[in-house]
Amino acid sequence: ALTACEGHWEHSLQVLEAASSEAVEADAVTLSAGIGSCRKASQWEKALQLMASLDTVQVDVVVWNFAISACMDGKKGVEVLRLLSQLRCEHLQPTVVTFGSLAACLGGHWR
């Protein structure tokens, strides 16, 4: 359902909230889709809010990369660095995508 909402970040978040209220646990795939929708809509703040809700969800580096890319698209280099640090604290290995997003931020103007 979330991939059908792609490009409509509000609908993606509504689907995630509805699933949560029905005691359906989000997983890495659903969170990746939600964060990806936020990224495409330039809603990096919402992507970070989804990442903050990951307390009970075991996620892989792909989910982190979606959030890092959302912040990169928003030219939020400080957030990219913070997410990279958190990724390492979770004992996950950054990928080429992770470092590509970091390089894109460092190569441009960012705050």
N, C-alpha and C positions, 0 to 999 in steps of 0.2 A: 504494500500500500504506500509506503514511503517513497519508493522510487517513482510511483505514479505522480507524487506530489512534487517531484523535482522541479525546481524553478519557482515553487510557491512555498517559501519557507514558513509562512504562517500556518499553512495546512499541514506541513510536516510536523511542526511542533504540536499542533492540535492532535494529530494521530498519536504522537508519542505520549502526550498527556492522557488521552483517552485510554491508551493501552495500560498506562501506569495506574489509572483509576480502576481499571478492571483486573488489577493484580497480574497483568501480563508483564513479565520481566523484559526489559530492553536488553539487547545483546549488542555485540560489536557491529553487526551488520546494520541494525536499525539505527544505532547512534551514528555510524558512518554516513548513512543516507540523510539523516537529519542535519548533521554538521555540513555535509556536502551541499544541501539545499541552502543553508545559511551562507555558505561561502559564495555560491552562485548569485545570491541576492545582496552580496556585500554586507552581510550582517555578522561581522566578526564577533561582536559583543554577544550575540545569541549563541554563536558557536562555543564561546568560552563558557557561557552559562550551562550548555549541555555537557561540556567537559567537567564542569564542577559537580554535575549530578551523577558522576560515575562511581560513587562510593561503593555500590554493590555490584558493579558490572566489571567483569574481567575483560579488558580491552587489549588489543595488540597495537603494534606500531602504526598500522594503517589508520586507525582512528585518530591517533595523535597527529599523523601527517595531515589528515583532513583539517584538523583544528589549526595546525601550524600554517597550512596553506591559506586558510581563511584570514589569519592575522597577517600573513605576508601580502595577500591581496589588498588588505586594508592599510598596508604600509605601517604596521605596528610592530616594528622590530624588537622593541623591548618585550612585548608579549611573546614573540617568537622565541626569544632567548629564554624567557621564563618557562615556556612549554618544553623547550629542549632540556632544560635543567630538570623539570618534573619527569620527563620521559626517562632520563637517566636514573632518577631516584626510584623509578618503577622497575629498574633493572632490565629495560628494553634497549635494544641496539638501534641507534639511528640508521636510516637507510639512505640511499642515493637521493630519494625524494626529500627526505628530511634536510639533508645538507644542501640540496638544490634550492629549497625554499629559504634556508638561512642565507645562502650566497646571494639570492635575489634581493633579500632585504638589505644585506650589507652593501650591495652594489648600487642601491638607489638611495633616495632620500627617505629617512624614516625617523620616527620619534620613539 
